[in-house]
Amino acid sequence: MDPYKEARGNDVDLSIYKGKVFLIVNVASQCGLTNSNYTELSQLYEKYKNQGFEILAFPCNQFGAQEPRNNE
């Protein structure tokens, strides 16, 4: 399987997450719920990070063009 790219364009081998529980989230920086969502995701991560929990957030511009930024 080809590696995935992170926001800076670096390869990410998803095998580093083997054995962990993770939440995959689409995010949009200009969504009206961004601040509350990020706050709640941060709280969730802090609560469970020592148990192998990870959050993978992927920017998505498909919902009302609320993530218009590029990788720069």
HELIX and SHEET records of a PDB file:
HELIX    1   1 LEU A   14  TYR A   17  5                                   4    
HELIX    2   2 THR A   34  TYR A   48  1                                  15    
HELIX    3   3 LYS A   49  GLN A   51  5                                   3    
SHEET    1   A 2 TYR A   4  LYS A   5  0                                        
SHEET    2   A 2 ASP A  11  VAL A  12 -1                                        
SHEET    1   B 2 VAL A  21  VAL A  27  0                                        
SHEET    2   B 2 PHE A  53  PRO A  59  1                                        
END                                                                             
